[in-house]
Amino acid sequence: MPQLCPFRAVRYVPEVAGPIELQVSEPYDKVSPAMRRAYLARSPHNIVRLILPEDEGQPGDPYEQAAARYRAWRERGVLGLEPGPELLWYEQTFTLGSRSYTRRALFAVVEADDYGEGKVLPHERTYRKYKEERLRLLEAMRAEAGVVFLLYRDEDGVVPQRCAAATTGRVPIFDFETPDGIRHRLWRVDEPATIAAVRERLAARSCVIADGHHRYETAVTFRRRHEAAGDMRPSYRYRLCALVEVSDPGLLVLATHRVLPELDLDTVIERAGGRFSIETLPDPAQPEVLEARLEALASEGPGSWLATDGQRVVRFALDPALDLDTELADLVPPARRLDVSILHELLLERAVGLRTGEGGVRPWYTRTVAEALERLDERYRVAFLLRPTPAQAVIEVAHAGGTMPQKSTDFYPKFPSGLVIYDLEEQGHGFDA
């Protein structure tokens, strides 16, 4: 793993800002226009005003306006700076279906290295546009309010055990529930012995980006740009991260469905022959019916999913005689049997002739069947409903040096933006000399 360090966190001061649950938001890439309006209505200090600036008819650059707003909040005491460097231990308790889960994470700043160093590994491809937007904001604000979600292996559970022991009996910094019913608790980990043990345990281990590829790659670009310009600071080498151990019982991955423009279901059916068996189902295109159908696909082999145009429902199943090692020889072996790889490579690109991703047609992504059906219109005419990509597959693909198509995973829930802020211009972080 690249160097991991404690840092001086910037956090909301509820006595000035108002309750913390009114200030945090989903990550910027999950915030729809309607969600942004709702966040703005919750509080004049909601973090969305910083992480998702928009041109609201005021003169000047929106990113510079966000930076000025951040500095004003610091000056007014809306945001306060911790006196010394620390790690942070965080728990999210949530319900999915009928089960309750708790996911635990370590908050720290991690050195932003190029992927080629092999310390931080990606698992999916990114879009240039989003990285350009994040870089403009980072250059203006010089602070990060969203985290990169990293996965690491700790077979003996030393890191979670040490952090849990260090926080047992201590009052959390924050303990609140957001409107989505998720409980958030955050503790300081500031004992030198615990910090040293955590850093030593993780020093020789690589980690995989679960969520936040655009944010991480932006941090690397920011670092390299300032190294080249000769105005580098030690803090520019680091990125705010939340690290989760891969065996954590609260580590859940949901499906990410695709709704495609410039394509219709008849064309897909016509061109998919030879590689897939196709069955038109008698089911109505209703969320609860399709969700049950997807659950029934859980035991099927790779390359099984549903497609719908809002009227018909079609089940696709890859021909089991097809040799995926030959057909997808340009992918690393763990990626060859993933539904998202088979969908994009074999069906959309080769059979249909539709290129997706950077420079091609951009799907509309959603984690719910209901939203996929609602999105269907005259332009977006076909939805592909997929099973989740297993978390273990993410690890295997990354360690094999491969990547998946954009939005191949949806780790749930997201880490809220605004819970912790890393200010790159502040002094006194816990970097080594």
Secondary structure as GFF3:
##gff-version 3
##sequence-region A 1 433
A	DSSP	beta_strand	4	5	.	.	.	ID=ss1
A	DSSP	beta_strand	9	12	.	.	.	ID=ss2
A	DSSP	alpha_helix	14	17	.	.	.	ID=ss3
A	DSSP	three_ten_helix	20	22	.	.	.	ID=ss4
A	DSSP	three_ten_helix	28	30	.	.	.	ID=ss5
A	DSSP	alpha_helix	33	42	.	.	.	ID=ss6
A	DSSP	alpha_helix	48	51	.	.	.	ID=ss7
A	DSSP	alpha_helix	62	76	.	.	.	ID=ss8
A	DSSP	beta_strand	79	81	.	.	.	ID=ss9
A	DSSP	beta_strand	87	96	.	.	.	ID=ss10
A	DSSP	beta_strand	99	111	.	.	.	ID=ss11
A	DSSP	three_ten_helix	115	117	.	.	.	ID=ss12
A	DSSP	beta_strand	120	121	.	.	.	ID=ss13
A	DSSP	alpha_helix	128	141	.	.	.	ID=ss14
A	DSSP	beta_strand	143	144	.	.	.	ID=ss15
A	DSSP	beta_strand	148	152	.	.	.	ID=ss16
A	DSSP	alpha_helix	158	167	.	.	.	ID=ss17
A	DSSP	beta_strand	174	177	.	.	.	ID=ss18
A	DSSP	beta_strand	183	189	.	.	.	ID=ss19
A	DSSP	alpha_helix	192	202	.	.	.	ID=ss20
A	DSSP	beta_strand	207	211	.	.	.	ID=ss21
A	DSSP	alpha_helix	213	229	.	.	.	ID=ss22
A	DSSP	three_ten_helix	234	237	.	.	.	ID=ss23
A	DSSP	beta_strand	238	245	.	.	.	ID=ss24
A	DSSP	beta_strand	252	254	.	.	.	ID=ss25
A	DSSP	beta_strand	257	261	.	.	.	ID=ss26
A	DSSP	alpha_helix	265	271	.	.	.	ID=ss27
A	DSSP	beta_strand	276	281	.	.	.	ID=ss28
A	DSSP	alpha_helix	287	296	.	.	.	ID=ss29
A	DSSP	three_ten_helix	297	299	.	.	.	ID=ss30
A	DSSP	beta_strand	304	308	.	.	.	ID=ss31
A	DSSP	beta_strand	313	318	.	.	.	ID=ss32
A	DSSP	alpha_helix	324	327	.	.	.	ID=ss33
A	DSSP	three_ten_helix	333	335	.	.	.	ID=ss34
A	DSSP	alpha_helix	339	341	.	.	.	ID=ss35
A	DSSP	pi_helix	342	352	.	.	.	ID=ss36
A	DSSP	beta_strand	364	366	.	.	.	ID=ss37
A	DSSP	alpha_helix	369	375	.	.	.	ID=ss38
A	DSSP	beta_strand	380	385	.	.	.	ID=ss39
A	DSSP	alpha_helix	391	399	.	.	.	ID=ss40
A	DSSP	beta_strand	410	412	.	.	.	ID=ss41
A	DSSP	beta_strand	421	423	.	.	.	ID=ss42
###
